Amino acid sequence: MGAAGVLGWLLLLLRVVTRAAGARPCSPKYFGRDAMVCVCNATYCDTLDPVVLPALGTYVKYESSKAGKRLERSEGNFQHSLHAPGTCWLLLTLNISTLYQHVKGFGGSLSDAAALNIMGLSQLAQDNLLRSYFSENGIEYNLIRIPMACSDFSTRPYSYDDVPHDYELKHFRLAEEDVKLKIPLLHQASAMSRRPLSLYASPWTSPAWLKSNGDIRGKGTLKGQAGDKYHKTWANYFIKFLDEYAKHNVTFWAVTAQNEPLAALLTPSQFPTIAFTATKQRDFIVHDLGPALAGSPHRTQLIILDDQRIHLPHWAKAVLGNATAARYVAGVGVHWYLDSVIPASCSLEATHRLFPDHFLLYTEACSGFLTLRLSVSLGCWERGDRYSHSILTVLNHFVAGWTDWNLALDLEGGPNWVKNYVDSPIIVDSSKDLFYKQPMFYHLGHFSKFIPEGSRRVGLHSSRRCLICQLEHVAVLRPDGGLVLVVLNRFGWDVPFGIRDPAVGFIETVAPANSIQTYLWHRHTPELPESFLRAVSWTTLLHVAPLKPLRVSQAPNSPFLLCQTPPPPTTHSQKAGPATPLPCAQQRRGKRVFWQQRPSKPCCSRGAMDPGCASVLGWLLLVQAALQAAGGRPCNAKDFGHGSLVCVCSATYCDTLDPVVLPVPGTYVKYESSKAGKRLERSEGIFQHNSETPDFHLTLDTAQRYQKVKGFGGSVTDSAAINIQSLSKDAQNHLLRSYFSEEGIEYNLVRVPMASTDFSVRLYTYADAEGDFELKHFNLTEEDTRMKIPILRAAQAVAKRPLSLYASPWTSPVWMKTNGAMTGRGTLKGSPGDKYHQAWAKYFIRFLDEYAKHNLTFWAVTAGNEPTAGEIVFYPFQCLGFSPEHQRDFIARDLGPALANSSHRDVRLIILDDQRVMLPYWAQVVLKDPVAASYISGIGIHWYLDFLAPIDLTLSITHHLFPDYFLLSTEASTGSYFWEPRVVLGGWDRGSKYSHSILTNLNNYVTGWTDWNLALDLEGGPNWSKNYVDSPVIVDSSKDIFYKQPMFYHLGHFSKFIPEGSQRVGLAVSKKCRRCDLEHSAFLRPDGAIVLVVLNRSPVDVSFGISDPRVGFIEATAPSDSIQTFLWKQPA
């Protein structure tokens, strides 16, 4: 039997004696030290007694711990006075006069995988499993989430209507997974449960014929637009689902509008997804889903988002800010997977305060996802610990309930047709007809069993006198008058503390190391607050009163009811009918989100130019050469019908700019580009000494100094080099001069990939010989020696400013990687300090050595491009996974010393080189290690997920935490999202997004901004992975020409006028109108001149003023859809 088996039975026998009658103790099994599960089978399973409130003046305590306790019950008496236990003192004081949100409940998801695992057991074992979750002898779940058709946790992709063009849904049918698996299990769970179960459904994907990509899987949206036949059909699909389940006597409390509507940005192409932006979800609800539910016989509530909390409060503002959508919506669903990226206060609490009548509900969580460790970790206490930490955190930030993902999985963490295995509170071993109840199960039980629906969070004051006695906690008042207090100790030591209920007395107690406790007691005062009782009675109506078909009205005290009969008594704050319109401040739209594009006019629409008109306009613009300052050549314009112009360059002609010359004191120069057709058009003006203050006024304050600027630039990828070299020599020269010379936009930053990227035409590294730890076979490739190196040297030759090159690796050689492939989830073999990590560090040095032989030296290297990509299953491009801890240790032991001991010791090292959503966490992990920090100079960020995390909570916080390390934007491109066209010739909005990003970054301590490919072809490539995107310069090699896009000129408004060494200065804003929002930033150049960049993204002209106290005033106008750069000299 072994020591673990003997110990298990001894614990079992001991607990039979000591526990309260009726409850069966855990049958423990150990899978390593402290890794204990409770084993259940057809004949035995641990149980709990039903919850009974203790006598007045007493309490019961339930405790689980890493040491082996599992919801172990004990009793105690309240004291009338309290003696502080030693010097470490923590007192928790209850305050039921402070009432917060009502609780909906806790539960899990009956996915296809969960149903298959439960049905894989014998009937008696199935019963034990379902009783464990749902009965009063178990943890009493009351929430169940049901996928509508397939999810990733199915064994096949399917929908309920796969007949193309069946807009009437005549062929809609539930699947065998529903009728033979999920529905029978739901009936069994309902029969065992003392509490009413609230079911809610979530769709992963629509039928393929409704999707833009024609596939259940992968990145696609609904075809068409809100209100059309595709969207009406998809809305009716929800109703048919509810109809069919109702035929089986299964009704739903709620549906979510879509599971993870932005998942297509992050998940592999094999996953079933359908994408919605916030505005598209809003319009779908307003025109289709909301009316469909309201007109149906189903009293089902509607939940929006059902995705990561990083989208809040933006998503809620976009949807609930619309009064019509808000009337159909009851709540907001949240997933836990990216919780570490943004604080709960800035997402959950901010959303609650904006929309207090809409509940927040956590709708999905799991452990073991996208990890290089075991997906299933039997007996892992820490995974349960993270569950409780999450639940406590979100309950304390106005969340009404928490739903786990799969109720049960197998030993592998499946089954799962996309092999996206994860962990679960219950793991089934069907070969032995048993299942394991994990620590996660018992952690969840500390909430679900004791906090029934209708409970309400109450005030809890923490008085703390020591740093090492921090506990996490929440207090809840039950509908029956009981008080529940949950206390979590995540530390490795015991923490003494006290509990005070002014109506009852004191409890002196201890939270053991790595434990969770639930306290339950009855108060002396039987009367609950009147507002609480009103809310409880309303919640009770959910189960006892007959309800009418859905009507869109909101019960004021219970966020879980949209309508009910009989109606509540009407008071001054509680009126029947539609929801009260939002205040003006909430109705007003915020800044545009960068993926929301205005529809471009078709080529044949009124106002668009045909090729003849464009040609005439092009020559008219050429005539402006006579009117402009001498030297600069004007744009040779061409219109492709996408809203603005491109400038055409060839071997014989290309537009140019004059070198920057400071104007005489008292005057200024202005450069302007606009959607209407201007491209860095220069004009001059004179400062005034007296001026009427306009509604929008900018006042310079050079006494306020911020970060210094490194510069601006782009990337010489293999694709960019191929496109540049596909042109004739004269056309190549024009392209490089446009970017780097003083008659161009004067880039000074160039990013160079180390070996291949997704923007290569093949996969390769510099050392593909297996086991070459000494890198004896390291060699640059033809992509370097014949393309990138000649282009870099040509750029240096035409540039007046010194160029700063920096290099980034995408992947190591495959023989160094855990997955043996350049793509997909994989990291370096071994651990920092070993031969693999030493060889990878040496790879950087060899790259620098080889380029130095060609007289090219580097300012910096990044530790790795997008290190989190290598943690994603099926990632389709070259990648190499690092966690922040792994990158920290690799730098401290390998890369840092290798650089410091080489001839390239002056080369700077940049960490992260990935999305800003990883900040400040990534920086905190790496830079708080003094050894690693000593080798590092800066932090690189990419722009692709900027919309997921507020800039002040990522970049500004990181700067203030680590002010000695620069922030640099190292990659951006447009056309990268699957719903966007790849190349849009003349797309003004794409340039506008660039300028918005640059200004936002500069105003939050970023020192520079680097675009992605310098040049691409008409398709947005070449690219071996067909991951096409847009570029500021598009090459048509068949005609030996290239097009300079609006993005190119937007970048020029910064790169040409803000040289390296400039410093951002203060700029005070005085605004008296709502419609005059401009974006702006001011800089003091090394030569003493001032640069002010002003962006107007609105469709109206905005008058504004500029004040420099040392010079005077400028009265100006920012035309609609324009960007301006002002330049002037201050007195010496």
N, C-alpha and C positions, 0 to 999 in steps of 0.2 A: 504493500500500500504506500509506503514512503512516509517521510516526516510530514510533508504537507497534508497528506490524506489523514494521518492520525490527528494532527492539529485541527483539521477541519471538523472531524467528528467530535473531538473534545469540546470545541467551541459550540457545536450544535447541542450537545448534551447539557452543557453549562447554561446555555440560554433558555433551554426548555424549562429549567428550574426557576430562573430569575425573572423571566418576562411575565407580563400580565397574561391571565388566562385567555385562551382563544387564539392568540397570535402564534403563528409558527415561525421559528427562527430561520435565519439564512443557512443554507447548506453551502459552506464556503469552498472555494477552490482557488488555488494560487497559481498564477502564471509568471511568477517572479516575486521578488521582495516587494511587499506592500501592494502588489497587483492582484487584488482579490475580486472575484465575482461570486454571485450566488447562483447555484445550479438548480434548475427546475426540470422536471420531467412529467410523465403521465401520472405518476403516483405521489409525487411530493413537490410542493413549492412553498416558499416562505410567504406568510401573510401578515396583515396588520389588523388590529381591532378597529371597528368603526369608531369615528371620532365622537366622543362624549365630552361636553364641557365639564370641567372639574368643579367641585364645590367652591362656594365663595371663600376667598382668602387663601386658596390653594392654586397651584399651577401644575401643568404637565409639560414635560420637556421631551422632545424627540431629537436624537443625536445620531449623526453619521460621521465617520472619520476615516482617515487614511489608515489608521491603526486597525480597523476592522469592524467598527460599529455600523449598523445599517438600520436607521430609523428606530433606534433603541429607546424605549419609553421609560421615563422615571417621573416621580412626583415630588413636590415640595410645597412649603408654606411661605406665604408672604411674611415679611418682618415689618415691625412698626418703625424701626430705626435701622441705620446702616453704618457699618464700620468699614472704612476704606481699607482694602486688602493691600497693605504695604505701600510702597511709594508709587507704584504704577496704577493709575486710577482712571477708569473710564466709566462714566455714568450716562445711561440712556434714559431720558425722561420723556414720557408719553404726553401728548397734548391732543386730545380728541376734538378740541374746538377748532383745530386747523384741519380742514377736510380737503382732500385732493380728488383724483380721478376714481371712478368706479372700476372694478375689476371684472373683465369678461371671463377670464379663465386661462387654462393651460391644457396643452395636448400635444398631439403628434399627427403625422401624415400617413394615410393609408395609400401608399403608392402601389403600383403593380408589384414591385420587388418585395415590399413589406407583405403584401397579401400572399405572394407565392411562398415566402418563408413561413408564414403562419400556417398556411394550408399544407405545407410540407411536413407538419407534425401530425401525430395521431390526434384523434378528437379530444381525448382527455388532456393531452399536453396543450392543444390549442386552447381549451377552456382555461387552463391554468394561466396561460399567457394573457388572454383577454381579461380574465379576472384581475390579474396583476395590474393592468392598466386602468380598468374601468369600474371595478366593483368597489364596495365600501371596505372590502378586505384587501384592496390594493391601493393605488395612489390616486384614484378617482379623477382621471382625465375627464374633461367635459368639452374639449375642442378637438375636432378631427378635420384635417384638410384633405381634400380629395382632388387629385389631378383630373382634369377633363381630357380624357383620352391619354395618349402616351406622354411620358416625361423621359428624362435621361434614365430614370430608374424604372424602365420597362425592359422587356426582352426583345422588343421590336418597335419600329416606328409605325404609327397608325393614327388615323383620325376616325371620326364617326360617319363621315360622308366623303368617300374617295371617288365618287362619280363626278367627272368634270362637268361644270356649268349647271349643277343641280341647285339653282338659286332658290327653289321652293323647298329644298331639303327633303324631297320625297324619299330619298334613299338613306336618310339618317337612321343609324342603328347603333345601339350600345354594343360594345365588344364583349367577347367572352371574358376578358379581364374584369369587366363590370359585373355581368350576370352570374358568373361562376365563382368569382373570387371576392371582389370588393363588397358587393351588395349582401351576400350571405354573412360576411364578417361584420358588416355594419349592423345587421339585425341581431347578431349574437352579442355584440358590444352593447347595443341599446337594451337588450333583455337583461344584461348583467348589471347595468348602471342604475344606481339609485338617483343620480342627478340627471336632468335632461341633457342630452348631447346636442351641441351646436355644430353642425357640419357646414363647412364652406369649401367651395370649389375654385380651382385655378386652372386656366388653360395655358399650355405651353406653346401650342402652335395651332394654326388653322389648317384645314385641308390644303394640299399643295396647290390646287387650282385657284385658290383665293390669294396666293402669295406671289410677290413680284419675282421671286427666283424659281417658282414652279416646283418647290421641294419642301416637304415637311421639315427637313433639316436645313440648317445653315442660315445665312444672313439674308433675310428678306422681310419686307413689310407687306401689309395688305395692299392689293392693287387698288388703283383709283384714289378717291378721296372721300372724306366723311360725307354721308348722305347718299352715296351712290349704291348700286346694286351689290357691290362686293361688301361694303360695310354693313348694309342692311342684312345681308345673308349671314355675316359673321355675328351680328347681334342676335338674329333669330336662332343661330346655333346654340347660344346660351339657353334660350327659352326651351328649345327642343331637349337639351340635356336635362333641364329641370323637369320637363314633362315626363321624360322616360324614367327618370329615377322616382318620380312621384307615383308612377304606375306600380312600382315595387314598394310603395309605402315608405319611401325615404325622401324627406324634405330638407331643404337647405336654409340655414340662417343667412348665409351671405355667399356672394361670388366676388372674386377679384377680377379686375378688368383685364389683367394679363400677368402671368408670371414673368418677372425680370424683363420688363420691356426694353431695357438697354443691354440685355445679356449678349446680344449679337456683337457688341463691341469687344467683349472679353472672352467669350467662350469659343471653343473650336467649332469648325464648320459642321461636325457630325451631330451637334446637339440640336434638338428640336427647339426652335425659337421663332418668335415673330416680333419685330421691332416696332416700338412706338416712341416718339418723343413726347414730352409733356404736353405740348400744344396739340399734337395729333391725338393723344389719348383724350384730352379735353373735348376736342371736336367730335370724336367718335362717341363719347358719352352724351354730348348735347344732342347730336343729330340721330343717333342710332341706338346705342345700348340703353341709355336712360329711358327713352320712350318705350323701347321694347319691354323692359322690365315693368315699367309703370302700367303698361297696357295688358300685362299678363296676369294670370291668377296667382302668381307666386309672390308671397310676402318676403322676398329675398332682398337683403341689403347689398350695397355695392361698395367695394373697397378699391381704392386706386393705388398706384405705385407697385406694391408687392415686389420691391427691389431694395437695393442698399440705401442706408440712411444718408450716405454722402449726397444723394439727390435732394435732400431736404435742407431748407424749406422751399427751394426753388420749385420743385415739382408741385408741391401743394399750392404755391402761389399761382402757378400757371393754370392749374385745373380749378382749384377752389376760388380763385379770384374771379372766375366767371360765375355769375349768380345762377345761371341756368344749370351748369354742370354741378355746382355745389348743392343744388336742391335734390339731385339724384344720388349724391354720394353720402355715405354714412361714416366712412373711416379711411385711414391711410395704413397700408400694409408695409412692413419693413423687414428686410433680411439682415442677418448679422455679419456677413462675410467680410465686409470692409469697415467694420466698426472702429478699428484701430486708427483709421485715417482721419476721422473727424469727431470731436467731442460730442457727447450726447446733448450738452447744453446748447450747442450751436446748431443742432439739427432737430432733435426730438422736441426739446423744450421750446425752441424758437417756433417750431411748427404749431405746437399746442397753443402758445400764446397768440399766434396769429389766427388760429382756427379752433377755438376751444370747444366748439360744438361737434367736432369730428374726432372720433376716437383714433388712437394710435394702437396698432396691434402688430407684434412681432410674428411673422408668418412662416419663417424658415430659418433653421440653424442646424449645423452638424459639425462634427469634428472629423479630422483625417482627410479633409478635401485638399486636393492639389498640394500634396506634401510628398517629400522624398522619403519620409518615414512610413511606418506601417499604416495603411488605411484603417485597419482594425487593430486596436491595442487593448487586448483583454485585461480588464482590471485596472486600467489607467485612472488613478484618482484625479490627476490634473485636468483631464478632459471634463469630468463632472464639475470640478472646481471652476472651470471657465464658464460652464453653463450657469452656475449659480451667480458668478460675478456679473455675467450679462443680464440675468433676470433682475438682480438687485439694482443694477445701474439703470436699466430702462424703466423699472417700476418707479424709481425715484425721479424719473424725468417724464412722467405722465403717460407711460405706455399702459394699456389696459389688459394685456395678456401676452402669452408667449407660446409659440408652437414649434415643436421640434420637427425635424424632417422625418425620415423613415422610422416607423414603429419597430420594425425588425429587419435585420439583414443577415446574410450568411457569414461564414468565417472569413470570406474574402472581402466582404463589404458590398455584396451585390445580391442577386444578379443585376446586370446593368449592360445594356447593349452597346454603350459607348465606353465601357470599362472605366467609368468615373467613380471608382470605389471610395466609400467613406465609412465612417463608424456609426454605430447606433446604440441607444440605451439597452437594447436587447439583441443579442447575437444568437442565431439558431444553428444548431448542428443537427440537421435532419437525419444524418446517417446513424446517430445515436438516440434520436427522438428526445432531444433535450434542448434547453436554451439557457443562456447565461444572462443574468441581470447585472448590468455593469454599474459602476459608481454613478454614471450619468443618470441612470434610472432613479436612484435614491435621491440624488440632488434635486431632480425634478419633483419628486414626491414631497420634499420639504415645502414646496409651494402648492402644488396641485391638490393635495389631500386636505390642506388646512385653510386654504383661501378660496372659498366657493364663489361662484358668480354672484354679483351684487355686493360683495365686500367693497370697502373703500379705504384707500390709503389715508393715514392720519399723520399728524405732526410727530416728529421724534427728534428731540434735541440731544446732541452729543456733547458732553463736557469731558474734554480730554486733557490730561496733564502729562502725557509722556509721548515720545515719538515711536516707541516700539509696541504700543498697544492699540494700533489701528485695526478696527473691525469694519466690515460692511454689513449693513442692516436695513430693514424696512419694517414698518408697523402698519397693520391693517385691522380695521374694525369690521367684523363679520355681521351679516344680517341678523344673526341670532344673539347679538350682543357680546359675543366672545371677542377677545383681543388676541391677535396673532403677531408675534415678533420673530423674524428670521434673522439669524446672526451667522455670518460667515467669517472664519479665520483662515486666511490663506498663508499665514506665516508658519514657520517650522518650530514655533514655541507656543506654550500656553499663554493666554491673555486673561487675567482676572478682570471682571467688570461688574457693574451693577445695573439693575433695571428699576426704574421708579414709575409707578402709576399712582398719581396723586389720590385717586379714588380707592386704592386698594392697599398700597404699601410698597415695600422694597424687596428685591431679590438680589442676594449676593451669589455670584456664580463665576464660572471659569469657562472660556472657550478653549478647548484643547487644541494643540497644534494640528493644522490641516483638518479642520472640522467644519460642519454646518449644524446649527441647532434651530429648532422651531419651538418657541414657547407659546402656550395657549392657556388663557385664564378667563374667568368670568368676572365682569365688573360688578361692584356693589349697586351701582345705579342702573336699573333696568331700562330707563327711558333713553332712547337714542335721540340725537339731534333731529329736529323736525325735518330739516332738509334731507338728512340721510333716509328717514322713514319714507318721505315722499318718493325718493329715488328708488328705494327698495320695492315699494308697492308697484311702481311702474315696471321695474324689472320683472317682478312676479307675473305681471300681466302677459309677459312674453309667452308664458306657459299655460295660463288658465283662461285667458279671454279670447273669444273668437275674433279673428282679425279680418278686416276687409282687404281686398286687393290693394297692392301698393299704391299709396298716394304720397306725394312728396311733401311731407311736413316733418318737423323735427321736435321730438320730445325734449324739453329743455334740460331735464335733470338726468336723463339716461341717454348716453351717446349710442346705445345699441338699438334704439327703436326709431323707425321712420314713421310708422303709423300704428294706431291701435284703436280698438273699440272696447270699452267706451272711451271717449276722449277725456283728457285731464281737465280738472277745474281751470278755467281761464283766469289768469292774474295779469297784472300790469307787465310782467316779464315773461308771460307764457301765453302766447296767442296762437290760435289755429291758423292754418294756411301756409303759404309759402315762407321760406326762410327769409329773415330780414336781410335786405341788401347790405353788402359790405360797405364800410366807410370809404370815402373817396380815396383815402390814402392806400387802402387795400385794393381798390378797383384799378388804381393807376398801374399801368404796366411798368415793370422795372426795365433795366438795361436789356437789350436783346441778347439772347443766348446765341453762341456762334453757329450752332447747327441750324438755326431758323433762317431759311433763305426766303427772300421775296421771290415770288414766281417771276421768272424772266419772260419777257415778251417773245412770242414766236417770231420767226423771221418775217412772216407775212403780216404781222399785226401793225396797226396804225402806230406810227412813230418809229418803227424799226427801219433801218436803211437797207436798200438793196445794194448789190455790188457796185452799181453805177454811182449811186449817191455816195457810197463810201469812198470810191476813187476820187470823185470830185472834192469831197471833204478833205481827203488826204492832200490833194494839191493845194487847196485853199490854206491848209495849215502850213504847207511849205512856204507859201507867200509870206507868212508871218515872220520869216527869217529876216526880212528887210526891216521889221519893226522891233525885233528883239536886239539885245546887246550883242555886239560883234563877237564872232567866234563860235557860239553855240549853234548847232544845226537842229532844226525842228524835227518833230516826229513825222514820219511818213505813215499816216494813220490808215488803218483798215478796220472795218466793223464786221464782226461775224454774227451779229444779232443777239448778243448775250448781254446787252445793257451798256457796254462801253467799248473803248477802242483798244487795239494793240498797235504798237509801232513796229513797222517792218524794216528789217535790216538785211543787207546783202553784201556781196563782195565789194560793191561800188558805193554804197551809201548806208549811213547809219546816223541817227540823231545823236548829238553830243551836248555836253554842258560846258560852260566856262569854268575855269578854275575858281575856287572860292577866294574872293578878295573882300576884306572887311570894308564896309562903307565908312565914309567920313563921319566923325562925331556929330551927333544930332540928327542923323539920318538912319534909315534901316533899309534892308532888302527883304523881300518876301518871295518865297517860291511856293507855287500852288499847283496841285494836281486835283482833278475832279472827274466825277462820273461823266460830266458833260463833255469832256475831251481834253482839258488842260493836262500837260505833263511837265511837272517841275518848271512851270512858266515863271519867269523872273520879272519883278517890278520893284520900284523904289518909292520911298516916302520919307517924310520929315516928321520928327517928333513935335508935338504941340506942348505948350507950357500951361495952357488952360483948356479944360475940356469938361463937358457935361458927363457925369458918370452914367454909363449905360446900364441896362438891367443885368448884364453879365460882365464882370470886371475881374481881371487878373492882375495881381500886384506882386511884383518881383521882390524877393527878400534874399539877397546874397549872403546875409549873415547866417542863414540856416544852410548848413552844408551836409550832404548825405554821401552816398557811395560814389566812387570814381568809376568811370566807364572804361571797359576794356575794348569794346568795339562791336562790329557787326560783320556778318559774312554768310557764307554758304559752304556746301560740301562738294568736294571733288570725288564723287563715287565713280565706280566703273561705268555706270550708265551715263553719267554726266560727261565723262571723258570720251566715251564712244560717240556721243552726239556732237560734242565740240569738234572732234577730229573727223567727223563725217562731212564737215564743211570744207570749202576751199580755204587756202591759207589766208587770203584777204578777209574772208568772212569770219574765220576763226579769230583773227586779229581784232576785228570790230567787236566780236563778242567779249573777248577778254578785256579789251580796253573799256567796254561799257561797264564791266564790273569793277575793274581794279585801277584804272588810270584816273588822273585828275580831270579828264574830260568825261569821265563816267561817274559812277556813284561811290567809288573809292572804298570798296570792301577792304578790311584789314584782317579779318578772321577767315581761316580756311580749315574745315574739318576734313580729315583724311581717314577713311576706313583702313584698318589693318587686315588685309586680305579681303575675302568676299563678304558681301551683304546680300539682302534680298534684291538690291539694285546692282546686281552683277548678272552676267549671262550664264554663269556656271558656279558650282560650289567648289571652293578650294581653300586651303590654308598654305602657309609657307613651309610647313614641316610635316608632310604626310607619311613619312617613313615610320613604320610601327616601332615604338620603343626607343626612339631617338632622343633620349634624355639629355644628351650633350648638344643636341641640335646641330649635328655635323652636316645634316642635309638641308638646313635652313636656306632657302633661296627666295628672293623676290620673284614675282611672276611677270609675264609680259604685260599684264594690266598695269603694273607699276612702272616697269622700265620703258615701255613704249607708249604709254598713255598718260598716267597720272603725273609721273615725274617731269616729262617734257611740258605738260600744261602748267604745272606749278612753277617751273623755271620761267616760262613765258609770262605768267602772271606777275612774278617778281620783277621781270624786266620792264613791264609797263607801269608798275605801281610806284607812286611817289612816296607813299607811306610804307613803313616796314610791315610785312605780313607776319602774322602770328599763326603758325600751323599747329593744330593739335590732332592727335590720332585716337581712334577708338576701335577696339576689337569686338567683333560679333561672336566669334566662337574660337575655341581652341581646336587643335587637331583632334580627330575622333578618338585616337588611341589614348588620349588623356581623359575622355569623358565617360561618365557612368553609363550612358545609354549607347555609346559607340556610334553616334550619328551627329551630324552638324545641326540638325533640326530636332524639335521635340524636347520634352522635359529631360534635362540632364545637367549635371554639374561636374566639376572636376573630381576625379577619383581621389580617394584618400582624404587626408586632412592637412590643414596648413602646416608648413614646415617639412612636408615629405617630398619625395622626389617628383611627384606630379606637379605640386605647387611651385617647387623650385624651378622646374623646367618651364612652366607657364610664365613665371616672372622673367626668366632668362629670355623667353620669346619676345617680350617687350624690348629688352635691351638689344637683341639682334636686329629687330626692326629698325630701331633708331640708328644702330651701327650702319646698316645697309643703306638707309637713306642719306646718312652723312657722307657716304662715299660718293654720292651724287650732289654734294654741296647743299643738301637740304637738311636744316635742323628744325627741331620742334620746340615750341613754347610749352606744350603740355601733352599729357596723355590722360585718357579717362580709364578707370579700372575695368570697365566693361560696358558695352552698350546694353541698355535695358536688362539688367541682371534678373529682374523678376520674370521676364519672358521665359527663361529657362526653368521656371517652376510650374509652367502651364502645360497640362497634358495636351499632346498633339500640336504643340505650337508649330506653325507651318514654315517659319523662317529660321535662319541660323541664329543660335542663341547659346548662352552659357549661364546656367542658373547660379545665383548667389543670393543668400539671405544677407541682411545687414551684418549679422554676427560673423558669417563666413567671410564676407568682404573685409570686415574689420581685421580678422585674424590673418587673412591672406596678405593684407597690406603690412601689418605689424611684423610678420615673420618672413615674408617672401618678397613682395613687390617693392615695398618701401626700402628695405636694405639693398635690394638689387639696383634700384635707381641711385641711391645715395653712394654706393660703392663703384658706380660706373663713371665713364667720362661724360655722361649725360645727367650729372647730379643737379644741374640747374633746370631740368625739365620738371614742370609742375605736375602734380598728381590731382586729378579730379575724381571724386566719388559719385555714386548714384548713376548719373547719365540715364535717367529714367523719369517716369511721370512724377509731377509734384505732389500727387496724392500720397506719396510715400513720406512726405515731410510733415513735421519735423522728426518723426520717429527714426527714419534711417540715419539722419545726422546725429541724433542723440546716441544711438547704438555705436556708431563708428567713432565719432569725435570725442566721446567721453572716455575713450581709451587713450591715455596720454602717449603711448608708443605709436599707435596708428596715427593719431592726430599730428604728431610731429612730422610726418611725411606728407601730409595733405595740404593743399592750398585752397581748393574750392569744391563746389557742389554743382553738378550738371543736372539740368532739368529738361524734360520734353513736354510738349504742349498738348498731346493728344487727349488727355483726360482732364484738362484744366477745368472743365465744367463740373467735375465731380467734387472739387474741394475748393472752398473760398481761399483767395490768395492771401488774405490777412492771417488765415489760420495755418498757412503752410510756409510761404516765403518769408513774410514779415517776422513770424515767430522764429523761424530758423535763423534769420539774420540777427535777431536780438539775443538768441541763445548763443550764437557763435559768430560774433561780429568780425572776427579776424579771418574768416573764410569767405571768399567771394561766391556769389551765386551767378551762374551763367546758363542761359537758355541754349541748349546744344542741338536741338532738332525740332523742326516744325514743317508741316506740309499740308496743303488742302487737297480735297478729293479723295481722302483716305477712308472715309466712311462708306459702307456698302451702298447706302441710299443716294450717294452723291455721284454725279458724273465725274469722270476722272480728270479730263482736261476741259476747261471752259475758256475758250479764247475770248479775252476781253471781259472776263468776269470781275466787275468792280468790287463786289462784295467780298471776294476772296482777298483782295488787297486790303480792304477795310478791316477784315478780321486780323490780318497781319499787324496793321498799325494799332488796332485795339489791344492786341496781345503785347506788343512791344511797349506801349505806353503804360499798360497795367503792370507789366513786369518791372519797368524802370522805376515806377512810382512805389515799388515794393522791394527795392534794394538789389535788383538784378543788375549786373554790370555789363551785360552784352547779350546779343541775340543772334543765333545762327540758324539760317534756313537749311533745308535738306538739299536736294539735288540742284546744282547750278543750272543744269539744262536737261530737258527730256524731249522725247519725240512726240509726235501728234497723238500717240496712244497713251503717253505717260510712262514710257519705258525707254529702252528694253529692260526686261526684268524676268529672271528665270522663274519666279514664283507668281508672275502675272498680278503682282500687287501694285497696280498702276496708280499714280497720283499726278497732281499738277505741279508746275514749276514756274518761277518768274520768267524764265526764257524757254520757249518751245521751238524746237528745230524742225524744219522741213528740209531734209537733206536732198530730196528729189528736186527741189528748186534752188538749192544752195542759199536758203534764206533762213532767218530766225525771227520769231515774234517776241517783243518785249511786252510782257503782260502788265496790267495795273499793279500786280504784286511787286514787280521790279521797281516801279516808281515810288510806291509806298515805302519800300525799304530804303530807297535813296534819300527820302526826307530825313532819315536818321543817319545813315552811314556816311553821307557826304559832308554833313555839317557838324556832327558830334564826334570829333577825333578821339583817339585813345588819350586818356589823361584828363578828359573833361570831367566835371563834377556836378551832380544834380544839386540844385539849390531850391530854396523855398519859393512857393508860389501860392499866395493867398487868393481864395475865390470868394467873390461877393456876387450872389445871385438873387434876383428879385422875381424871376419868372419860372414857370414850370417847363416851358417849351424850349428853353435855351440851354440845354445840357450840351457841353462840349467836353472832350477829353484832351488832356494837355500835360506837358512836362517841360521844365526849364533847366538849362545847363550853363555853367561857366566854363568856357573853353580854356585851354592852357595859354592861348594868346590874349586872354582878357575879354574876349567877346562873349556875348550872351546869345544863346540859341533857345527859341521857344517853338515847340511843335504843337499844333492845334488840329484836332480831328473832329469833324462834324459828320456823324453817321446818320443823322436824321434827314428826312426829305424836304426840310425847309431851311431857308437862309437864317443865320443867327448873327445878330449884331452884338459886338462885344468890345471891350476896351482893354488896353494893356497899359500898365503903369510901371515905369522904372523910376523910383524916387530920385535917382541920380541923373536921369536924362529927361524924362517927360512922359507924355501920353501918346498913345496911338489909338485912333478910332478905326475899327476894322469890322469886316463882315466875313463870316465863314459861310461860303455858299453851301447849299444842300449837297450832301455826299461829297465832301472834299477834305483834303488835308493840306495844311499850310505850315511852312517853316519860316520863322522870322529870325533875322540875324542883325545884330547891331553891336556897336562898340561902346563901352562905358568910359568915362573920363579916367585918365591915369590917376 
